[in-house]
Amino acid sequence: MKVAGHRMSTAEVENALTQHPSVAECAVVAAPHDIKGEVPVAFVVLRQGQTPSKDLETELTQQVVKSIGPTAKPGKIVLTDALPKTRSGKIMRRILKAIVKGESVGDVTTLMNPEAVQDLKEKLEQ
């Protein structure tokens, strides 16, 4: 993705987020932005026993800024219970990109957890 003229990988941001002790797994996709071109949007699943909060979102944002720099600061962090995955356990980033861009997600019959798609749409709108 290209954020404010800087090329960076979504994997870099994911790596920075998973260094936080509360994060079980995450996926990052690029969202269009009027000024910066694109900004990272992070979908984060917390470890068992962790509760979602605005303070935790702030901590995660600071984790990315500390690890990579202010350019990589996520535009939004969505704390969720599950990410859309195939039956083999791979995260479907195509669906996450479609949700972020407000496009149709297409066929979700191959997902292990199709209910996660609607949950993510609702959480992104909040």
C-alpha positions as CSV (number, residue, x, y, z in Angstrom):
1,M,0.0,0.0,0.0
2,K,1.1,3.6,-0.5
3,V,0.5,5.9,2.4
4,A,1.3,9.6,2.0
5,G,3.9,8.7,-0.6
6,H,5.5,5.9,1.4
7,R,5.4,2.3,0.3
8,M,4.7,-0.2,3.1
9,S,3.5,-3.7,3.4
10,T,0.4,-4.7,5.3
11,A,2.5,-7.4,6.8
12,E,4.7,-4.8,8.5
13,V,1.7,-3.2,10.2
14,E,0.3,-6.7,11.1
15,N,3.7,-7.6,12.7
16,A,3.7,-4.4,14.8
17,L,0.2,-5.1,16.0
18,T,0.9,-8.8,16.9
19,Q,3.8,-7.7,19.1
20,H,1.2,-6.3,21.6
21,P,0.4,-8.9,24.3
22,S,-3.4,-8.5,23.9
23,V,-3.5,-9.4,20.2
24,A,-4.2,-13.0,19.1
25,E,-4.3,-12.3,15.3
26,C,-4.9,-9.5,12.9
27,A,-5.3,-8.5,9.3
28,V,-4.5,-5.2,7.7
29,V,-5.9,-3.9,4.4
30,A,-5.5,-0.5,2.7
31,A,-8.5,1.9,2.6
32,P,-8.7,4.8,0.2
33,H,-8.0,8.2,1.7
34,D,-8.6,11.6,0.1
35,I,-5.3,13.2,1.2
36,K,-2.9,10.3,1.9
37,G,-4.0,8.1,-0.9
38,E,-4.4,5.0,1.3
39,V,-4.4,4.3,5.0
40,P,-4.1,1.0,6.9
41,V,-7.2,-0.4,8.5
42,A,-6.6,-3.1,11.0
43,F,-9.0,-5.9,12.0
44,V,-7.8,-7.3,15.3
45,V,-8.8,-10.4,17.3
46,L,-7.9,-10.1,21.0
47,R,-6.6,-13.0,23.1
48,Q,-9.1,-14.7,25.4
49,G,-9.8,-12.7,28.5
50,Q,-9.1,-9.3,26.9
51,T,-11.9,-6.8,26.6
52,P,-12.2,-4.3,23.8
53,S,-11.9,-0.7,24.7
54,K,-10.9,2.7,23.3
55,D,-7.8,2.7,25.5
56,L,-6.7,-0.6,24.0
57,E,-7.3,0.8,20.5
58,T,-5.1,3.8,21.4
59,E,-2.4,1.4,22.8
60,L,-2.4,-0.6,19.5
61,T,-2.1,2.6,17.5
62,Q,0.8,3.7,19.6
63,Q,2.4,0.2,19.1
64,V,2.3,0.7,15.4
65,V,3.7,4.3,15.6
66,K,6.5,3.1,17.9
67,S,7.4,0.1,15.7
68,I,7.2,1.6,12.2
69,G,6.5,5.3,12.5
70,P,3.7,7.8,12.3
71,T,3.1,7.2,8.6
72,A,1.9,3.7,9.3
73,K,-0.7,4.8,11.9
74,P,-3.9,2.9,11.2
75,G,-6.8,5.0,10.1
76,K,-9.1,2.7,12.0
77,I,-8.7,-0.3,14.3
78,V,-11.6,-2.7,14.4
79,L,-11.6,-5.0,17.4
80,T,-13.6,-8.1,16.5
81,D,-14.3,-11.7,17.7
82,A,-13.4,-13.4,14.4
83,L,-11.9,-12.7,10.9
84,P,-13.5,-14.3,7.8
85,K,-11.5,-17.4,7.1
86,T,-11.6,-20.3,4.6
87,R,-12.1,-23.8,5.8
88,S,-8.4,-24.3,5.8
89,G,-8.0,-21.3,8.2
90,K,-6.6,-18.7,5.8
91,I,-7.8,-15.1,6.4
92,M,-9.8,-13.8,3.4
93,R,-8.3,-10.4,2.9
94,R,-10.3,-10.0,-0.3
95,I,-13.5,-9.8,1.8
96,L,-11.8,-7.3,4.2
97,K,-10.8,-5.1,1.3
98,A,-14.4,-5.1,0.0
99,I,-15.8,-4.3,3.4
100,V,-13.5,-1.3,3.8
101,K,-14.2,0.0,0.3
102,G,-18.0,-0.5,0.7
103,E,-18.1,-2.9,-2.2
104,S,-19.9,-6.2,-2.6
105,V,-18.1,-9.0,-0.8
106,G,-19.1,-11.6,-3.4
107,D,-19.4,-15.3,-2.7
108,V,-19.0,-16.2,1.0
109,T,-20.1,-19.8,0.7
110,T,-16.6,-21.1,1.1
111,L,-16.0,-19.3,4.4
112,M,-15.7,-21.3,7.7
113,N,-17.6,-18.4,9.5
114,P,-19.8,-16.4,7.1
115,E,-21.4,-14.6,10.0
116,A,-18.2,-12.7,10.7
117,V,-18.7,-10.7,7.5
118,Q,-21.9,-9.0,8.7
119,D,-20.4,-8.5,12.1
120,L,-17.3,-6.7,10.6
121,K,-19.5,-4.5,8.4
122,E,-21.5,-3.4,11.5
123,K,-18.3,-2.7,13.6
124,L,-16.7,-0.7,10.8
125,E,-19.7,1.6,10.6
126,Q,-19.5,2.4,14.3
